Amino acid sequence: MAHLTAEQTEFYQENGYIAPINIFTEDEAQALREELEALERDNPDAVTGKNRNNVHYVTSLFDRIAHHDRILDAVESVIGRNILVAGSTLFVKEPEQKGFISWHQDARYIGLEPYNWVTAWLALSNVTTENGCMYMWPRSHHQGQRDHVDTYGEDNLLTRGQTVMNVPEDEIVPIELKPGQLSLHHPWVVHGSGHNLSGERRIGFAIQSYIGADVDQVLGKIYVQQGRGEDPFGYHEHTPRPQGTMRDQDIMFRDQANAALQEIFYHGAEKRGKY
Ligand SMILES: O=C(O)CCC(=O)C(=O)O
């Protein structure tokens, strides 16, 4: 069981995030990481570039994680029992890469309303200030949507390089995690992450996001899977879970889902980025 305690839930509501939450032991996390690295060796393009999106549609590994009971327990504490898995992104920062993530709110450009949803971010490596952990701006979710400037920065790992300006550096908090630990963050909390300055990979799997069944997609089409509970609203098309890894029919479906996702992410944009 990994339901949040009353104190953790209160912290999340007050600050817009909660971490760390213990999901997997370090040994379990190491086994998951080895499974990922075997996949990367066998199929180097499987989960990179645009294919970093919705990796849970094509791999048994990320499917199992996205539907894992301990993660769903924590998520249930925040959004209630009727949980839909509505997307995922694998965020890897290689030691030699300059990737960073500018200050942003997940709710900008994602079209999920109302805001009964949460992003869950699982560490599959050590995640530290040195290797590019996320930083949160506590309590920044209370004022709703903020202006973003679309920078399309070369090393920015966000779709448009969307950036909230003037984040107070003295208020931000690093989210350091051990392998197997999770953080949850609110759709409106401002967050970002820096370069990997270490010699190690930084590996994070974001389920982006878990949505309540009452959450609609107002900019386009998404597909969902039932995480837990029921879907009395029926807003979205449900899709089956993969029965293996990198099967042709799952890849075709993932590509279709990612194309639909791009229409959402770049809705109204003047140009398209790398992801
Ligand atoms: O992986 C990162 O550094 C940031 C990911 C992120 O912004 C998110 O999951 O919302």
The ligand as an SDF file (V2000), in Angstrom:
LIG
                    3D

 10  9  0  0  0  0  0  0  0  0999 V2000
   12.1610   15.0220  -16.3170 O   0  0  0  0  0  0  0  0  0  0  0  0
   12.2590   16.2120  -16.0420 C   0  0  0  0  0  0  0  0  0  0  0  0
   13.3270   16.7380  -15.7490 O   0  0  0  0  0  0  0  0  0  0  0  0
   11.0480   17.0970  -16.0010 C   0  0  0  0  0  0  0  0  0  0  0  0
    9.7860   16.3880  -16.3560 C   0  0  0  0  0  0  0  0  0  0  0  0
    8.5620   17.2380  -16.2470 C   0  0  0  0  0  0  0  0  0  0  0  0
    8.6000   18.4330  -16.4170 O   0  0  0  0  0  0  0  0  0  0  0  0
    7.3110   16.5860  -15.9260 C   0  0  0  0  0  0  0  0  0  0  0  0
    7.2780   15.3620  -15.7520 O   0  0  0  0  0  0  0  0  0  0  0  0
    6.2990   17.3000  -15.8160 O   0  0  0  0  0  0  0  0  0  0  0  0
  1  2  2  0
  2  3  1  0
  2  4  1  0
  4  5  1  0
  5  6  1  0
  6  7  2  0
  6  8  1  0
  8  9  2  0
  8 10  1  0
M  END
$$$$
